Amino acid sequence: MIDFLKKDSLKLILINILGLYLFAKMTEDVLNSELITKIDLWVYEHITNLYSPTFSKIIVFISWLNNLSQIIFISILFLVYLFYKKMYPQIIFFTISMLGSGLLFALIKEIVKRERPLSNIIEIGGYSFPSGHATLSTTLTFCIYLIFKDKVKYKKSFVLILISYPLVISFSRVYLHVHYLSDVIAGIGLGLVWVSLIYLIFIFKNKEKNETKI
């Protein structure tokens, strides 16, 4: 438990503040139709310059890899691994993080009720803000980072891969015209703020427990 929660509290607080800012700023601008909505439309119109049949097929496949069913499957495999390794605090942390972020983005979608942009590539229902794909991919990779950051040998490569995953997924959603840019930025921010908050609570509870023992 101590190895899982050691150091980096200040970094986590800064990440929490960054995530909160990204999410809150996108939410405010979308609700008030401020500058970001104009940027959304510009990106929506100009990202078509990247379109090609082959590239679109690749992007559809990348986006499919982060569908809810795939995320659930990956999460279950990850939980099985954690159970096998008897990493019980990590299991609780990961489960709360994934379930919580899933519930949060679904609830916020119903509150904001932003209509999706029109897509000629794939059909999808539901509301647009925030992006569930961006939220869950950020949550998943951030959890993996926090659990294994002190165990990996090639940390820079590890971090680069984990950062790349939600960014690529987010790009795919904007490319496919199923989300605006602000939707995916808000989703990334929501994932960051939620996971860092849960981890900080774990750190606080662990510190409180240790102090009580003394």
C-alpha positions as CSV (number, residue, x, y, z in Angstrom):
1,M,0.0,0.0,0.0
2,I,2.8,2.4,0.9
3,D,4.7,1.8,-2.4
4,F,1.4,2.3,-4.3
5,L,0.8,5.7,-2.7
6,K,4.3,7.2,-2.2
7,K,5.3,10.8,-3.1
8,D,4.2,12.9,-6.0
9,S,1.3,14.5,-4.1
10,L,2.1,18.0,-5.4
11,K,2.2,16.8,-9.0
12,L,-1.2,15.2,-8.6
13,I,-2.6,18.3,-7.1
14,L,-1.4,20.3,-10.2
15,I,-2.8,17.7,-12.5
16,N,-6.1,17.8,-10.6
17,I,-6.2,21.6,-11.0
18,L,-5.3,21.3,-14.7
19,G,-8.0,18.7,-15.3
20,L,-10.6,20.8,-13.4
21,Y,-9.7,23.9,-15.4
22,L,-9.9,22.1,-18.8
23,F,-13.3,20.6,-17.9
24,A,-14.8,23.7,-16.3
25,K,-13.6,26.1,-19.0
26,M,-14.9,23.9,-21.8
27,T,-18.3,23.5,-20.0
28,E,-18.6,27.2,-19.4
29,D,-17.7,28.1,-23.0
30,V,-20.0,25.5,-24.5
31,L,-23.0,26.5,-22.3
32,N,-22.4,30.2,-23.0
33,S,-21.5,29.7,-26.7
34,E,-18.2,31.4,-26.3
35,L,-15.0,31.3,-28.4
36,I,-14.4,27.5,-28.1
37,T,-17.7,26.9,-30.0
38,K,-16.4,28.9,-32.9
39,I,-13.1,26.9,-32.8
40,D,-15.2,23.7,-32.7
41,L,-16.9,24.7,-36.0
42,W,-13.7,25.7,-37.7
43,V,-12.1,22.3,-36.8
44,Y,-15.3,20.5,-37.8
45,E,-15.2,22.1,-41.3
46,H,-11.4,21.9,-41.9
47,I,-10.6,18.4,-40.6
48,T,-12.3,17.0,-43.7
49,N,-9.1,18.1,-45.5
50,L,-7.5,15.0,-43.9
51,Y,-10.2,12.6,-45.3
52,S,-9.3,9.6,-47.4
53,P,-11.0,6.2,-47.6
54,T,-8.1,4.3,-46.2
55,F,-7.3,6.7,-43.4
56,S,-11.0,6.8,-42.5
57,K,-11.1,3.0,-42.1
58,I,-8.1,3.2,-39.9
59,I,-9.7,5.9,-37.7
60,V,-12.9,4.0,-37.5
61,F,-11.0,0.9,-36.2
62,I,-9.1,3.0,-33.7
63,S,-12.3,4.5,-32.4
64,W,-13.9,1.1,-32.2
65,L,-11.0,-0.1,-30.0
66,N,-12.3,2.3,-27.3
67,N,-16.0,1.4,-27.4
68,L,-17.6,0.7,-24.1
69,S,-17.5,-3.1,-24.7
70,Q,-13.8,-3.0,-25.4
71,I,-13.1,-0.8,-22.4
72,I,-15.0,-3.2,-20.1
73,F,-13.1,-6.1,-21.6
74,I,-9.7,-4.4,-21.1
75,S,-10.8,-3.4,-17.5
76,I,-11.8,-6.9,-16.6
77,L,-8.5,-8.3,-17.9
78,F,-6.6,-5.7,-15.9
79,L,-8.6,-6.5,-12.8
80,V,-7.8,-10.2,-13.2
81,Y,-4.1,-9.3,-13.4
82,L,-4.3,-7.2,-10.3
83,F,-6.2,-10.0,-8.4
84,Y,-3.5,-12.4,-9.5
85,K,-0.8,-10.1,-8.2
86,K,-2.9,-9.5,-5.0
87,M,-2.8,-5.8,-5.5
88,Y,-5.9,-5.1,-3.6
89,P,-5.6,-1.3,-2.9
90,Q,-5.0,-0.9,-6.7
91,I,-8.1,-2.9,-7.5
92,I,-10.2,-0.6,-5.4
93,F,-8.6,2.5,-6.8
94,F,-9.0,1.3,-10.4
95,T,-12.6,0.1,-10.0
96,I,-13.7,3.4,-8.3
97,S,-11.9,5.4,-11.0
98,M,-13.4,3.6,-14.0
99,L,-16.9,3.3,-12.6
100,G,-16.9,6.9,-11.3
101,S,-15.7,8.4,-14.5
102,G,-18.3,6.4,-16.5
103,L,-21.1,7.6,-14.3
104,L,-19.9,11.2,-14.4
105,F,-19.7,11.6,-18.1
106,A,-23.1,9.9,-18.6
107,L,-24.7,12.2,-16.0
108,I,-23.0,15.4,-17.5
109,K,-24.2,14.4,-21.0
110,E,-27.8,14.4,-19.7
111,I,-27.4,17.7,-18.0
112,V,-25.7,19.6,-20.9
113,K,-27.6,17.9,-23.7
114,R,-25.3,19.1,-26.5
115,E,-26.3,17.7,-29.9
116,R,-23.6,15.8,-31.8
117,P,-22.2,17.2,-35.0
118,L,-23.4,15.6,-38.2
119,S,-21.2,12.7,-39.4
120,N,-21.1,11.2,-42.8
121,I,-18.8,8.3,-41.8
122,I,-20.5,6.6,-38.8
123,E,-23.9,6.8,-37.2
124,I,-24.1,7.3,-33.4
125,G,-26.8,8.4,-31.0
126,G,-26.7,10.2,-27.6
127,Y,-25.4,13.6,-26.6
128,S,-22.0,15.0,-27.4
129,F,-20.5,16.7,-24.3
130,P,-18.3,15.5,-22.8
131,S,-16.7,12.7,-24.9
132,G,-17.1,9.4,-23.2
133,H,-14.3,7.9,-25.3
134,A,-11.9,10.7,-24.2
135,T,-13.0,10.4,-20.6
136,L,-12.6,6.6,-20.3
137,S,-9.4,6.4,-22.3
138,T,-7.8,9.1,-20.1
139,T,-9.1,7.4,-17.0
140,L,-7.8,4.0,-18.0
141,T,-4.3,5.2,-19.0
142,F,-3.9,7.6,-16.0
143,C,-4.8,4.7,-13.6
144,I,-2.3,2.4,-15.3
145,Y,0.4,5.1,-15.0
146,L,-0.3,5.7,-11.3
147,I,-0.3,2.0,-10.5
148,F,2.8,1.1,-12.4
149,K,4.9,4.3,-12.5
150,D,7.4,3.0,-10.0
151,K,7.6,-0.5,-11.5
152,V,8.4,0.1,-15.2
153,K,12.0,0.2,-16.5
154,Y,11.6,2.5,-19.5
155,K,9.5,5.2,-17.9
156,K,9.7,7.8,-20.7
157,S,8.4,5.3,-23.3
158,F,5.8,4.1,-20.9
159,V,4.5,7.6,-20.3
160,L,4.6,8.5,-24.1
161,I,2.5,5.5,-25.0
162,L,-0.1,6.2,-22.2
163,I,-0.4,9.9,-23.2
164,S,-0.7,9.0,-26.9
165,Y,-3.6,6.6,-26.4
166,P,-6.3,9.1,-25.2
167,L,-5.0,11.7,-27.7
168,V,-5.3,9.4,-30.6
169,I,-8.7,8.3,-29.5
170,S,-9.8,11.9,-29.0
171,F,-8.5,12.8,-32.5
172,S,-10.5,9.9,-33.9
173,R,-13.7,11.2,-32.4
174,V,-13.2,14.6,-33.9
175,Y,-12.1,13.2,-37.2
176,L,-15.3,11.1,-37.4
177,H,-17.4,14.1,-36.7
178,V,-19.1,12.5,-33.7
179,H,-17.6,15.0,-31.3
180,Y,-16.4,18.6,-31.3
181,L,-12.9,19.5,-30.1
182,S,-14.3,20.9,-26.9
183,D,-16.0,17.6,-26.2
184,V,-12.8,15.7,-26.2
185,I,-10.9,18.3,-24.2
186,A,-13.6,18.3,-21.6
187,G,-13.4,14.5,-21.5
188,I,-9.7,14.5,-21.0
189,G,-10.0,17.1,-18.3
190,L,-12.8,15.1,-16.5
191,G,-10.6,11.9,-16.6
192,L,-7.6,13.8,-15.1
193,V,-9.6,15.5,-12.4
194,W,-11.5,12.4,-11.3
195,V,-8.6,10.0,-11.2
196,S,-6.2,12.4,-9.5
197,L,-8.9,13.2,-6.9
198,I,-9.5,9.5,-6.1
199,Y,-5.7,8.9,-5.8
200,L,-5.3,12.0,-3.5
201,I,-8.1,10.6,-1.3
202,F,-6.2,7.3,-1.1
203,I,-3.0,9.1,-0.2
204,F,-4.8,11.1,2.6
205,K,-6.6,8.0,4.0
206,N,-3.3,6.0,4.0
207,K,-1.5,8.9,5.8
208,E,-4.3,9.2,8.3
209,K,-4.2,5.4,8.9
210,N,-0.4,5.5,9.5
211,E,-0.7,8.4,11.9
212,T,-3.4,6.7,13.8
213,K,-1.1,3.7,14.3
214,I,1.6,5.8,15.7
